[in-house]
Amino acid sequence: MRFSHRCISFAALAFFVAGFSMPVVAQQKSFLKNSEGSIGMFAEFTPTVSGNGITLKASKAAGAQAAFRHSYHWWLGFEGSYNYTRFTEYYSSRPFPIQHNVHELAADYLVTTPTSLFGFKPYAMVGASAVVFSPSLNGGQNVAWQGRPGMNFGVGFEHPLLTPYFGVKIGYRGVYYKAPDFNVTTLKTGAWRLTSEPLAGVYFHF
């Protein structure tokens, strides 16, 4: 069951990204032209929220990202990314915390500017996410996995290193979603929260 739901979420994201890419396929012979791939690491900071008499606090953590970008105009394109981290939720209504893996599939519209005099290329993005909370084997307290839709946004810049085909990427991502309750009544805060993810990585331009 868990696998099938993840497949459905992935398929939905694939159709979403495909909607972005259709103009590209129609206008260009090579899809990889004006494209780039990137990998990076990020820190994760999630604020404490409350609701229904329950307070929920999340631990800080680190995570990893793999992303693909394509620009079909000099200033407009899209990005698809997979983001992974693991952190722990502390519910005031439960004596033991819940540790889980977080898998996020994101699709974003991407806006960029021309490279500046010093080689910095700013960007901004906004889009939608599928956020999946998968409790860990030993620290998950036997609760079920849960998926949440989310909205994500980000800003940052890229800078080439020695060659225009390779460089560094530094930025900030925000993911806004409803706090998980794992379908357990005593864990339902009903609150929404914004997870912040400052990130750094490297990109490869095709």
N, C-alpha and C positions, 0 to 999 in steps of 0.2 A: 504493500500500500504506500509506504513512504517513497519508494522508487517511482511508482506511477505518478504520484502527485508532483514530484520533482520534474519528471519528464513533461508533464502538462505545463508547469511554470516555465521550463526552458523553451518549450515550443511557442508559448505565448510571447516570450521575449524575442524569439527568432522572427516571428511574424512582425513584431514591432520594429525591429531593426531592418527587416526587409523593406518595410514601408519607406524608411529613410533612403535605402540604397537603390530603389528602382530608378530614380532619375540618373543615377551614376551609370548604371548598366546601359541605359538608353543612349547616353551621351559619350561614353568612353569605351574604347576597345579593351583597355587593361584596367581591371578593377583596382589593382594595387597601386596604380599611379596616384600620387597625392595621398598616399596612405602611410600609416606608421603603426608599429606595435610598441608596447611599453610594459615594463615590469617595475614594481616598486613596493615599498614598505610604508605603513602608516601607523600612527598612534591613534588609539580609540579612547574618547572621553564621552561618557553618557551621564547626563544630570540625574539627580534624584527627583522622582515624581511621586505624587500621592493621589488617591482617589478611593472612594467607597470605604474610608477608614483604614486603608492599607498604604503603607509607604514602601516604595521600591527603590533600592539603591543598586547601582551596577558597578562592578570593579573596572579599573582601567586595564587596558591591554594593548597589544600590538597585532598587526595583521599584514596581509600581503594582497597585492592587486596585480591582475593581468588585464591589459586593455588593448583595444584596436580602434584606431581613428581613421576616418576618411573625410576629405574635404572635396566637395563637388563645386564649390566656388572658392575664391581666394579667402573669403571671410566666413563661410558657412559650411558646416559638415555635421557629422554625428560621431558618437563614441559608444561602443559597447564594452562593458567591463564585467569581470568577476572579482569579487572582493571576499576575502575570508579572514575571520578572526575568531577567537574564543575568549569568552569572559563569563563572569559569575553574577547571578542576580540574587540579591538579598531582600526577601519579602518580610515585612514586619509581622505578617500573619502566619509565618512558617518558621519552625526552629532551625531548619537546615537550608542552606543556600542551594541554588540550582545552577550548575555549570553547563554551558551549552556551546556548541559550534554555531557560528553565524555565517551563512552563505548568502551573498547578495549578488543578484544579477541585475545590471543596470543598463538602461539605454537612454542616451542624452543627445539633445541638440547641442552643437558646438559652435561657438563664435570665436574667431581669432582675429588678431590685428597683424599688420605687416611687422616684420622683424625690425627692432629699433636700431639705433646707431651702435649700441653696445652689444648687439646680438640677442637681446631678450625679446621673446615673442609671447605676449600676454594672451590668455584665453579665459573664456567663461563658458559654463554649461549648465543646462537644466534638463531634467527628465524624470523618468519613473523607474522604480525598483521593485523587485520581488525579493523580500527578506525572509529567509528560512532559518528558524531557530531549531537546532537539532541537539537535544540533551546528550551529554557525554555518557559513556558507558558506566563509569564509576561515580561521577558526581551529579548525574542527571536526576536523581531521586525518582526514577521510574515514571516520569511524566512523559506525555506524548509530544512529538514534534509539532511545530506550528509555523504557518506561513503568514506573512503580513504584506500588504501592498505599501509602498512608500513613495515619497517624492525626494529626489536628491538634486543637489546643485553644487557648483564648485567654481573656484577661480584659481589662477596660478600663472606660471610662465615656463617656457622652455628656453634652453640655451645650448647651442651646438658646442661640441668639443672637437677641435682640430678639423673636423669634416662636417658638412651639412647633413650627413646621413646618420649621425650619432650624436647624442647629447644628453643633458640632464633635464629632469622635470621636477618642479617643486610647486606644491599647491595646497589647497584646502578643499575638503569635501564635507558636505553636511547631508545627513539622511534623516528625514522626518517620517515617523511611523508610530503606530499604536503599540504601547508597551506589551510584551508577551504575557499571557496568562496560562498558556498550555491547556486551555479548556478546563481549568480547575476553578471552581467558584470562589474559593478562598484566596485566589491569586489575582482576581480581576480588579484592577485599578481603574480601567476605562480611560487612562491618561495617555496622552500623546507626548512623545519626547524627540529631541533632536540630538543625534549622535554626531560628534565632530571628529573629523579624521584628517589632521595635517599629514601630508604625505611627501615622499621624495622617491625618485626612481630614475631610470634611464629609458630612452626611447631609441628606436631604430627606424629611420625614414626610408621607404622604398623608392 
